Amino acid sequence: MNSDIKIAALAKLLEEKTITRRRDFHRHPETGWTEFRTASIVIETLIELGYDVKFGNDVIDEANMMGVPSTEILEENMARAIAQGANPDLVAKMTGGKTGVIGTMKFAKPGPTVALRFDMDCNDVFEATNENHRPAKEGFASINPGCMHACGHDGHTSAGLAIAEILSVLKGQLAGTIKFIFQPAEEGVRGAKAMLAKGAVDDVDFFLAAHLMMPKVGYLAYDVQGFLATSKFDATFIGVPAHAGAAPEVGKNSLLAAATAAINLQAIPRHSDGISRVNVGVLNAGTGRNVIPANAVIKVETRGATSKINEYIYECAEKIIKGSAAMYDNKVTISQMGGAASGSNSPKLTETIGNIAARIGIFNQYEALSNIGGSEDSSYFMEKVQKNGGQAAYMVIGASLTAVNHNLYFDFDEHALTLESQLIATIASDLLTK
């Protein structure tokens, strides 16, 4: 098809720009809710390409932001972003960590609304600095200590901008609306819910997201099933300190309250409708061996095969935590730190993607992924679109990783960005010409 040839040529033409952009993002990584520089570049690029761009308060619902850094940390990162070239005016409009961006283009002819989602945040990882690591050897390793793009989101953002450029070139032949969602805080599954609450996908007929992963370049999984719903939260117990020898009866032991909760969370009955998970990953408490502990924190996650199962596990966990606090006369607060819905691809859209991938012939290995066991907060978008009668799909694109995701030696074959750009632009073009 003529459009296939044109998209392939554009993706190839943009390859050098896309790689350069990816390396710039890699060198300037920003963790969740601090993507001020990255978002500024995305905003300016989309505007230059002719998109209607919304960001900040227009796309992020503050009440649904989870796991947001302190005001001090946010301000430090805003200043750093400006020092590293971000537009100060744009950064100011993202105060509070509201770093999400949505770029929309309406085409002349009526048609469906297609949304493409790309995550922007990095990991809390100190990147390798020796010459065995290509980014360090070639000069594009992170310059922000403790921050590293160790999951490929630098590539996702770069590919997203390439796709935006390809579709802007094709706008004369497209129908309907294309919507680019550049999401903050995917790590820890924190960011999608706040964009969902602002109506990011309320009008969407087709939703697509993708991830660069371990298999070799040329690999594609387009039938993805079984993202687990999850809730991530901290429970903070507040007791009363006392001398452990002289007046133990005066104290209200928060360590014991937290430990009781941690043990009893494991006793939540499993659900007959599908798999469920609960885990206490951290318990911090106490100040000294001769002091009744007055403060304790547990960091917990629940998961379920469906959002309903996860809600059941979470509700049970909440009762246990509050009951454990009451046993030791503690106060307790539960803070939401992240979350995601369950998710599986829509069969009809999966079939469409498979047919397009076979037609353009740039992949040589295909696989269906089911019962993944992990979570991804694009599932919030997927679930919403599907409940509204639309279709959604998630894809895994092989990138010949040098190390597993979140590792300090993580890197990937940048040719995968061209394949991703070509594939997703072709899928979107097909959906927007029917």
NUFI-794223 format. One record per residue: residue in three letters; z, y, x of N, C-alpha, C, O, CB in turn. Coordinates in steps of 0.05 Angstrom, whole numbers, plus 5000, padded with zeros to 4 digits. Glycine has a CB too. Example, Ala and Ser with C-alpha at 12.3 -4.5 7.8 and 13.67 -1.06 7.14 Angstrom:
BEGIN
Ala515648865264515649105246515649345264516949345285518149115226Ser514249555257514349795273515750015258516150235268511449885282
% end
This chain:
BEGIN
Met500049765017500050005000500050255018501250255039502450004981Asn498750465008498550705024501350825030501850925052496850905009Ser503150825009505750935014507350775034508850895050507350944987Asp506950515035508350345055507450425083509150445101507750045050Ile504850465086503850535113504850815121505550855144500750535112Lys504850995102505851265108508751265115509551405134505351445084Ile510451115100513251105106513750975133515451075148514750945084Ala512350765139512650635165511950825188513350835208510850385167Ala509850985184508951175204511051395208511651485230506251295197Leu512151495185514151705186516751605200517951745216514751805158Ala517551365193519951245205519651225235521451285251520650975193Lys517251135244516751115272516551385286517651425308514050965277Leu515351575272515151855283517951975286518352135305513452025264Leu519751905269522452025269524351865287526651945290523552035242Glu523451645299525251475314526751615336529151595339523751235326Glu525351775352526651915375528652115365530852135376524552045392Lys527952265344529852455332532252315321534552415324528452625310Thr531852095308534051945296535951835317538451855314532951715279Ile534851735339536551635361538051865374540451835380534751485382Thr536752085379538052325391540352415373542452475383536052555395Arg539852415347541952505328544252305328546552385328540752535299Arg543552045328545651845329547451875354549851855352544451565329Arg546251925377547751955401549452205401551652215413545851965425Asp548552415388550152655385552552605368554852685375548452885373Phe552152465345554452385328556352205343558752225341553452255302His555252025359556951835374558651985394560951905398555151625389Arg557552185406559052345426561152515414563152595427557052515443His560852585388562752755375563852625350563452715327561353025367Pro565252395353566252245330568552395316570152535328567151965338Glu568752345290570852475274571952265254570452135240569852725259Thr574652235253575852045235575852145207575152365201578651975245Gly576751965188576652025160577952285152580152345160577851795145Trp576552435135577352695125577352915146578153145140580152675113Thr576352855170576053065190573153095200572753195221577853005214Glu571252995184568452995192567153265189564953295178566852785177Phe568453475198567553755194564953805208563053925197569653955203Arg564753725233562253775249559953605237557753705233562653715279Thr560453355233558453165223557353265196554953285191559552885220Ala559253335178558453435151556853695153554953735138560853465133Ser557653865171556254125174553354075182551454205172557554305195Ile552853885201550153825209548553705186546253765182550153625233Val549853525171548553405147547753625127545553625117550453195134Ile549653805121549054015102546654185111544854235095551554195099Glu546754275136544554445146541854305146539854415140545254545174Thr541954045153539453895154538253855126535853895122539953615167Leu539953785107538953735080537953995068535853995054541253625062Ile539254215073538254475063535454535075533654625060540254705070Glu535154495101532554545114530354365102528054445101532854485144Leu531154135092529153945081528554005051526853875039530153655084Gly529954195040529454275012531154154991530554164967526654215006Tyr533454034999535253904980537154114969537854304982536753674993Asp537954064944540154214932542754084942543253854936540054224900Val544354234957546654114971549354214959549754454956546554175001Lys551054024953553754084945555753954964555153734974554253994915Phe558054084968560053964987562754094981562954264963559254015016Gly564754014995567454124992568554064964568353834954567354414996Asn569654264952570954234925568954134904569854014884572154494916Asp566454184908564454104888564053804887563053694866561854234893Val564753654908564153364908566653204914566552954913562053304929Ile568953324921571353184927573553264908574153494905572253234957Asp574753064895577053114877579653074892580252854900576952924852Glu581053294896583353294914585453084904586752964921584653564915Ala585853064879587852884868587352584875589152424874588052914838Asn584852524881584052244887583552204917582551984925581652164871Met584252394934584052354963586352184972588652244966583952634978Met585751974988587851794997587951795027585951805041587351504986Gly590351775038590751755067589751995082588551975103589251515077Val590252235071589352485083591252565106593652555103589152715062Pro590152645129591852735151593452985144592853115124590152785177Ser595453045160597053285155595453535158593253535169599453295175Thr596453755146595054005148594654085177592554195184596654225133Glu596654035194596454105222594153955235592554075250599054045237Ile593853695230591753545242589053635231587153655247592153245236Leu588853685205586353785194585554045207583154085214586653825164Glu587354225211586754485223585854455252584054595261589154675221Glu587154275266586354225294583454115295581954195313588254015307Asn582853945277580153825276578054025267575754015276580053585259Met578754205249576954425241576254595266573954665270578154595219Ala578354665281577854835305576254685325574454805338580554915317Arg576754425329575154265348572254255339570454285355576353985350Ala571754215313569054195303567554455309565154445317569054135273Ile568754685304567554945309566954975339564855075346569255175299Ala568854895356568454915385566154735394564954795414571054835399Gln565654525379563454335386560854395371559054225370564354055381Gly560754635359558154725348557954735318555754795308556154565359Ala560054665303559754665274559754955264560855135276562154515261Asn558354985241558155245228560855325217561855185199555955245206Pro562155535226564855615217565055665187567055595175565755855232Asp562955775175562955835147563055585130564455565110560556005139Leu561455385139561355125125564054985129565054865110559054955136Val565154985153567654855158569854975140571554825130568454885188Ala569855235138571955365121571855265092573955245079571555665122Lys569455205082569155115055569954825051569954715029566355155046Met570554685074571454415072574454385079575454175085569854235091Thr575854605077578754615083580254395066579554355043579954895077Gly582154275079583554055065582353785069583353585058583754115036Gly580253775085578953515091576853435071576053205069580953305091Lys575853635055573853575034571053575047569453755043573953785011Thr570553355062568153345079565853185067563953125081568953225105Gly565953115042563752985029561353165024561753405020564652855003Val558953055024556553205020554653055001554352805004555053265047Ile553453194982551453064965548953244965549053484959552453024936Gly546653124973544153264972542353144951541952904950542753255000Thr541253314933539653224910536953354910536753594916541153284884Met534953204904532253314901531053204875530852954871530353244925Lys530353384857529053304832525953334835525053544845530053484808Phe524553134828521653134831520353234805521553234784520552854838Ala517853304807516453434784516253254760516553354737513753524793Lys515752994765515452814742518152684735519852644753513452594750Pro518652634709521152504701521252214711519252084715521452514670Gly523752124715524051854725527051794729528751954721522551804751Pro527651574742530451494745531851654767530551804782530651194753Thr534451634768536051754790536851534809538151334800538451914778Val536151564834536851374855538851504874538351714884534251274870Ala541051364879543051464898543151284923543151044920545751484884Leu543251414946543551274971546151374984546551614987541051314990Arg547751184993550351265004550551195034549650985043552651124989Phe551551395050551851365079554651455087555451685079549651515094Asp556151295102558751375111558651515138556851465154560651135113Met560551705143560351875166562651845186562451935209560252155157Asp564851725178567251735195567251525217565751335217569751695178Cys569051575237569251395260571951245258573451265239569051545287Asn572451095279574950935281576951065300576251235316574350655290Asp579450985297581551075315581550875339583350705341584451075301Val579650915357579350735380578750905405577251105403576950535375Phe579850835427579150955453576750805464576950575470581650955473Glu574550945467572050825475572150745505573350875522569751015470Ala570750515511570550425539569150635555567350775546569050155540Thr569950665580568850875598567450765622566450915639571051055607Asn567250495625565950385649562950345645561950375622567250125657Glu561550285666558650275665557550025651555149995647557550285693Asn559349845644558449615628557949695599556849545583560549395629His558749935592558450045565556250245565556550455577561150165554Arg554050195551551650365552552150655545551250835559549550255534Pro553650715523554150995517555551145541554951375546555951025492Ala557351015555558651135578556651165601556651375614561050975587Lys555050965605553150965627551051185623550151315642551850695631Glu550151215598547951405592548951675582547351845574546151275572Gly551551715582552651985577552952065548553052305542550952175589Phe553151875529553651955501556151825489556451805465551251895484Ala558051735507560551635497562251865486561752095491562151495520Ser564251785470565951985456567252175476568352095496567951835440Ile567252425468568752625483571352705468572852875477567052885488Asn571852565446574252625430576152385434575752175422573552665400Pro578352415449580152195456581252055431582152195412582352295473Gly581251795431582251635409580451625385581251515364584851755400Cys578051735387576151725365573551595376572551665397575452015354Met572551395362570051265370568551165346569651055328570751035390His565951195347564151065328563850775336561950705350561451215325Ala565750615327565750325334565050155310565649915309568450245344Cys563650275290562850125266560050195257559150095236564850165244Gly558750365272555950425265555450645245553150695237554650185255His557550795238557251005218555551245229554351385214559851105209Asp555651275256553851475268550951395263549251575258554351485299Gly550351145263547651045257547051075228544751155221547350755265His548951025210548451045182547751335175545851385160550950955166Thr549351525185548851805179546151895190544652035176551051985191Ser545451815214542851885226540551765210538551905205542751785255Ala540751515202538651385186538451525159536251565149539251085182Gly540751605147540651745122539152005123537552065105543451805113Leu539452155145537952405148534952355153533352505144539152565171Ala534352135166531552065170530251995143527952075138531251825190Ile531651835127530651765100530352015083528352035068532551565087Ala532252195085531952455070529452605078528152715061534452625075Glu528752595104526352735113523852595103521952725095526352755143Ile523852325104521552175095521052225066518752275058522051875100Leu523052215049522652255020521952545014520652594994525252175005Ser522852735030522053015025519053045030517753205017523653205043Val517952905050515052905055513552785032511352875025514452765081Leu514652585019513352434998513852554970512952444950514252144998Lys515252784968516152884943513952924922514452904898517653134947Gly511552984931509353034912508552794896507352814875507053144927Gln509152554906508352304893510652164879510251944869506952124912Leu513052274880515452144869516152254842515452484835517752164888Ala517652094826518552174800521552134798522651954811517052014777Gly522952304782525752264779527452434798526652664804526551974782Thr529652324808531452464825532552284847533252054842533852574808Ile532652384871533952244893536552384900536652634901532052224918Lys538652234905541252344911542352214936542651974937543252314887Phe542952374956544052274981547052334981547852564980542652405006Ile548652124983551552154984552552095012552351865022552951954963Phe553452295026554652265053557652265049558852475043553652495073Gln558852035053561651995046563452005070562951885091561851725032Pro565752145067567752135088569651895084569651765063569352395088Ala571251835104573551655102572951385090574451295072575651795086Glu570851255100570450975091572450795104573350605092567550885097Glu573050845130575050675143577650705129578650925124575250755173Gly578850475122581350485106580650515076582550555060583050715115Val578150495069577150515042578550745027579950695007577450245026Arg578150985037579551215026577851425012578751574995581051355048Gly575251435018573651665011572051654985571651854972571851725032Ala571151414978569251394955570551484929569251604912568251114953Lys573151404925574451464900574451754893574151834870577251354900Ala574951924914575052214909572352334902572252534888576152354934Met570152214911567452294904566752184876565452324860565452214925Leu567551944871567151824845568351994823567152034802568151534844Ala570852084828572352244808570952504802571552624781575152294817Lys569252604820567752844815564952794802563352974800567352994841Gly564552544794562052474780559652424798557452454790561352694762Ala560152334823557952304842555752124832553452164838559052194868Val556451914817554451724808554351694778553251494768554951444821Asp555351884764555451864734552651854722552251734701556852104723Asp550651974736547951984725546051794740543651824737546852264727Val547151604755545451444773544551194759546051044746547051374798Asp541951134763540750884752540650664773540950434766537950944741Phe540150734798540050544820541650644843541450884851537050494829Phe543350474854545050554877544650354900544550114896548050554868Leu544350464924543950304948545850384970546250624974541050314957Ala546850194985548350255010547750025029546849815022551450275004Ala548250075055547649875076549549905099550850115102544749905085His549649695115551349705139549949555162548749345158554149575134Leu550049685186549149545210551249345219553549415221548549755233Met550349105224552348895230551448715253549448775267552848715205Met552848495257552648335281549948185286549048185309554748135281Pro548648075265546247925272544148095286544348335287544947815246Lys542147955298540148085314538348275298538048235273538447885329Val537148465311535048635298532948455287531948265300533848835319Gly532248505262530348335248531648175226530348035210528948145267Tyr534348185225535948045205536448225181536948465184538647945216Leu536348115157536948265133538348085113537347865106534448385120Ala540648175103542048045080541948245057543148465059545047965087Tyr540548185036540148365014541448264988541348394968537248425009Asp542548014989543947904966546847874973547747664981542647624957Val548348094971551148104980552948074955552748224936551748374995Gln554747884957556547824934559447804945559847704967555647564920Gly561347894929564047824934565748014950567747934962564147574947Phe565148284949567048474961569648454944569548454920565848764960Leu571848434958574448424945575348704937575148894953576548284963Ala576548724913577948974906580448984923581648774929578548984875Thr581349224930583749254947585249504940584049704932582949244976Ser587849494945589549734944591149734970592349534978591449734919Lys591249964983592749995008594750215004594050444995590850065032Phe597350155010599350355003601750325022602250115034600250314974Asp603350535024605750545039608150575020607950735001605750775061Ala610250425025612650455009614850555028615450425048613550184996Thr615950785021618050905038620750895024621050995002617351205044Phe622650755036625350715026627250925038627250965062626350425031Ile628751045021630751245030633551155022634151134998630151535018Gly635151095042637851005037639851215046639351455045638450745050Val642151115055644251295065645251185092646050945093646651325045Pro645251345113646251245139649351235139650651385125645251415161Ala650351055156653251045159653850895185652150755196654650905135His656350925195657250775219657450475211658850405193659950885230Ala656050315226655950025220658649885224659149675212653849895236Gly660350005240662949885245665150005229666849875217663649885274Ala665150275228667450415216667150445186669250445172667650685228Ala664750475175664450525147661950395135660350545124664550825141Pro661450145139658950025130658550045099656350055089658749735138Glu660850045084660650055055659550315045658750335022663350005043Val659550525062658550785054655550785055654250935040659751005072Gly654350625072651450635076649850495054650950325040650850505102Lys647450565052645450435034643150345051641550515060644550635011Asn642950095057641349985078638349965070637549795054642249705086Ser636750145081633950155074632349925088630349835078632650415082Leu633349845111631949625125632049365108630049225105633249575153Leu634449315097634649075080633049095055631848895045637549025073Ala632849335044631249375020628349315026626949185011631549665009Ala627349425049624549385057624049095064621948985057623849565081Ala625948965077625548685085625548505060623948315059627848595104Thr627248565041627348415016624648435002623548244992629548514998Ala623548685001620948724989618848565004617148424991620249024988Ala618848585030616748455046616748145041614648025039617148505076Ile619148025040619247735036618347665008616847475004622147635041Asn619347814988618747744961615847804952614847684933620647884942Leu614547984966611748034960610047784964608047744951610648264978Gln610847614983609347374988609647164965608146974964610347245014Ala611547214947612047024925610647094900611046964879615047014920Ile608947304901607347374877605647144868604147034885605647634882Pro605847054843604146824835601146894837600347114830604746744806Arg599546714847596746764849595446744821596546644802595446554868His592946854819591646884793589646664790588146594808590247164791Ser589546554766587746324761584846404759583046234761588546184735Asp584246664756581446754752579946794779577546824779581447004737Gly581446784801580046824827581946874849584446894845578047044825Ile580846894873582546924897584047194897583147394886580946904922Ser586447184909588047424911589447424938589847214951590147444888Arg590247664947591447694974593647904972593448094956589347774995Val595747874988597748084992598748055021599147835031600148064972Asn599048285034599948275062601648525068600848745061597548255081Val603848475082605448695093604848695123605548515138608548655088Gly603448905132602548915159604349055178604349015202599849045161Val606049235167607949395183610549425169610649465144606749675190Leu612849395183615449465173616849625195617449515216617049215164Asn617349875190618850045209621450135196621450225173617150295218Ala623750105211626250175200628350215221628150105243627249965180Gly630350385215632750405231632450595255630350665264633450145241Thr634950665265635050845288636750745311636550835334636051115280Gly638550555305640250445326641950215315642250185291642150665337Arg642950045334644249805325646949855311647949685297644749625349Asn648150085316650750145303650550345280652550455272652550255324Val648050375269647650555246646350405223644350265226645850795255Ile647650425200646350305176643650455172643650705169648150335150Pro641450305171638750445169638450605143638850495121636550235172Ala637650855147637351025123634451055115633951145093638451305130Asn632550975132629751005125628150755133628750635154628551255139Ala626250685117624550465124621750505110621550625089625750195115Val619750395123617050415112615750135115615850015136615350635127Ile614450045094612749815096609849905089609450065071613649585077Lys607949795103605049845098603849595087603849385100603649945124Val602749615063602049385048599149405038598049625034603849355023Glu597849175035595249165021595248935002596348725007592949155041Thr593848974979593248754961590248734958588748924963594548804933Arg589248504951586448454947586048264924587848094918585048354973Gly583748274911583048094890580048054887578548234894584248184864Ala579247824877576447764874575147954854572748014855576047484864Thr576748064836575848264817577848494817580048474826575448144788Ser576948724806578848944804581148874786583448964791577349194793Lys580748714766582948634748584948474763587348514759581748474724Ile584048284779585948114794587548284814589948254817584547894809Asn586148474827587548644846589648814832591848864842585548824861Glu588948914808590949074793593348914786595649014787589549184767Tyr592948654779595148474773597048444798599448464796594148204764Ile595848394821597348364846598848614852601148614860595548274869Tyr597448844850598749104856601049164837603249254846596649324854Glu600749114811602949164792605348984798607649084796601949114763Cys604848734806607048564814608448674839610948674841606048274819Ala606848764858607948864883609649114878611849144889605648934903Glu608749284860610149524853612949464841614949594848608549704834Lys613049264823615549184811617449074832619849134832615048964789Ile616448914850618148794871619249014890621649004897616548584888Ile617649204897618449414915620649584901622649644914616149594923Lys620249654876622149824862624749664857626949774859621049914835Gly624449404851626849234847628449194873630849204872626048964836Ser627049164895628449134921629949394928632149384939626349064943Ala628749624923630049874928632549894911634649984920628150114922Ala632349814885634649834867636949654877639349724874633849754839Met636349414887638349234897640149364918642549294919637048984908Tyr639049534934640549664956641049954951641650104969639049624982Asp640750034926641350314917639750514934640750724941644250374919Asn637150444939635350614954633450764934632950664912633750464975Lys632550984943630251104929627751014943627850944967630451424930Val625550994929623050904941620651064930620551124906622550604937Thr618851134947616351264939614051094949614050984971616151554950Ile611951074932609550914939607251104942606551254923609050684918Ser605951114965603751294970601151134973601050954989604251464995Gln599151214958596551074959595051164984594651404989594851134934Met594250975001592951035026590050955027588551025045594450905048Gly589150795007586450715006585950514983587850414972585650585033Gly583450464977582850274956579950244951578350414959584150374930Ala579250014940576449964933576249774909578149624904574949844957Ala574049794895573649604873572349354883571449334906571749744851Ser572149144866570648914874567648984872566949184859571348664855Gly565948824884563148894883561248664890561848504907562549114902Ser559148654875556948464880554348594871554248754853557448194864Asn552148514884549548624878548548554850549148344840547548534899Ser547048734839545748684814543348494819541648554836544748954800Pro543148274804541048084810538148194810536548134827541147854790Lys537548364790534848464788534148644811531948634822534448614761Leu536048814819535448994842535348834868533748894886537649204844Thr536948624870536848444893534048324896532848314917538948224891Glu532948234873530248124873528148324881526348264897529548014845Thr528448574871526648784879526748834909524648864922527349044864Ile529048854920529348904949528048674965526648724984532348934957Gly528548434956527448204970524348214970523148154991528347944957Asn523248284948520348304946519248524964517148484977519448344917Ile520548744965519648974982519948895011518148955027521349224976Ala522248775018522648695046520448505056519348525078525348565050Ala519748305039517648115045514948265048513348195065517447895024Arg514448455031511948595031511548765056509348765067511748785007Ile513648905065513249075089513448915115512549005136515349295089Gly514648675114514548495137515748575163514848505184511748435142Ile517948735162519248815187521648655194522848695215519949115185Phe522448465177524748295182523748005185521847925172526848315160Asn525147855201524347575205526547375199526047135202523447535234Gln528747465190530947285182532347395157533147635157532947245205Tyr532647235137533947315112536247135106536146895111531847325089Glu538347245093540647085087542047215063542147455059542647065111Ala543247035046544947135024547847125034548746935046544646964998Leu549347345029552147355037553847345012553547504994552747615054Ser555747155011557447124987560347074997560746985019556546904968Asn562247144979565047114986565747235013566847095030565846814985Ile565047485016565347625042568247625051568847595074564247905040Gly570047665032572947665039573947935047576347975049573447475060Gly572148125052572948395060572548585037571848515014571448485084Ser573048845043572749055022571149285034571049325058575549155013Glu569849435016568149655024568149845000567549774978565249565031Asp568850105005569250274982566750374969566950524950570950504990Ser564350314980561950364964562050204938560550254920559450294981Ser563749994937564049834913564950004889564349934866565949604918Tyr566450224894567150404872564650514859564450524835568950634883Phe562750594876560250704865558650484851557550524830558550824888Met558550244864557050024852558149954825556649924806557249774871Glu560749924823562049854798561550054776560949984753565049814802Lys561650314783561250524763558350514753557850534729561850794775Val556450494771553650494763553050254745551650274725551850484788Gln554150014753553649774737554949794710553749704690554649534752Lys557349914708558649944682557050134664557150114639561550054686Asn555650324676554050514661551350404654549650544642553650764677Gly550750154661548250024654546150034676543849954672547150144630Gly546850144699545050154722545149914740546549714734545450414737Gln543849934762543749714781544649814809544150044816540849584783Ala545949634824546949714850546649484870546649244862549949794848Ala546249554895546049344916547049444942546849684949543049254918Tyr548049254958548949314985547449125004546948894997552049264988Met546649235027545149075046546449075074547849255081542249185049Val546048855088546948835116544448815134542748645130548848585120Ile544248995153541949015170542748945199544549065210540649295169Gly541448745210542048655237541448875258539449015256540448415244Ala543248895277543049115297543649025326543949185343544849345290Ser543848765330544348655357546748785370546548905391541848685375Leu549048775357551448905367552248795394551948555399553748875347Thr553448965410554448885437557248775435558148645453554249115457Ala558648845414561348745409561948765379560448905364563448915425Val564048625370564648635342565348915333566149085350566848435335Asn565148965307565849225297568749295304570549125303565449235266His569249545310571949665316572849595345575149635352573949565297Asn571049485361571649425389570849655407568949805401570149165398Leu572349705429571849925446569149915461568250115472574049955467Tyr567849675461565249645473562949635452560749565459565149385490Phe563549715428561549705406559149885413559450115422562849785380Asp556849775408554249925410552249755395552749525388553449975440Phe549849865391547749715377544949795386544649995399548049745347Asp543049625380540249675386539249885367539149845342538549415384Glu538550115377537850345360535250315345534650475327537750595377His533650115352531150065337531849985308530250015290529449845350Ala534249885304535149805277535150045259534850015234537949685278Leu535550285270535550525253532750575241532550675218536350775270Thr530650525256527950555246527450355223526250415203525850525268Leu528350105228528049895207529549975182528549945159528949625218Glu531950075185533550155162532250385148532150385123536450235171Ser531350585163529950815150527550735135527150815112529251015172Gln525950555147523450465134524050305108522850355087521750305153Leu525950125110526649955088527750115064526650095042528649735096Ile529750275069531050415047529250635036529150675011533750545057Ala527750765053525750965042523650825025522850935004524451115065Thr522750585032520850445016521950354990520650374969519750205031Ile524450254990525750174965526050404947525350394923528550044971Ala527050634957527450874941524750964930524551044907528751094957Ser522650964947520051054938518950884915517850984896518051054962Asp519350624918518450434896519950494870518750514849518850144905Leu522550534872524150584848523450854835523750884811527150574855Leu522551034852521951304842519051354835518151574830522851514863Thr517451144835514651164827514050984804511650954797512851104851Lys516050874792515550694769516450824744516250704722517050424773
% end
